[in-house]
Amino acid sequence: MQVVFYMNEKGEEPARDFLDSLDVKMRAKMTRTIKLLEVNGNKAVLTHGFIKKTNKTPPSEIERAIQYRDEYMKQFNTKADK
């Protein structure tokens, strides 16, 4: 599987920026909680990151992931596998 970072119109990569902001100990903990958007069955796009403080994912983070997914799909004229 190929893993890529989502890049917005400004050339920013929110997931990379998030990972770069973490210290080494926090990165080790995050490896179990990173979420991926799978595209076309063989590509995973890292959209963004956040520190989850409860068992439930905040609706705003779900909305952000959907927005980034839609932008990625439009940018590369492709469809996500459901």
Residue pairs with C-beta under 8 A, 6 or more apart in sequence:
1 42
1 43
1 44
2 42
2 43
2 44
3 36
3 43
3 44
3 45
3 46
4 43
4 44
4 45
4 46
5 13
5 15
5 16
5 45
5 46
6 13
6 14
6 15
6 37
6 45
6 46
6 47
6 48
6 68
6 71
6 72
7 13
8 14
8 68
8 71
9 71
14 47
14 48
14 49
14 68
15 46
15 47
15 48
15 49
16 46
18 48
18 49
18 50
19 27
19 30
19 49
22 30
30 49
33 52
34 46
34 49
35 65
36 44
36 45
36 46
37 44
37 45
37 46
37 47
37 65
37 68
37 69
37 72
37 80
38 44
38 45
38 80
38 81
39 45
39 72
39 73
39 78
39 80
39 81
40 78
40 79
40 80
40 81
41 81
45 69
45 72
47 64
47 65
47 68
47 69
47 72
48 61
48 64
48 65
48 68
50 58
50 61
69 80
73 79
73 80
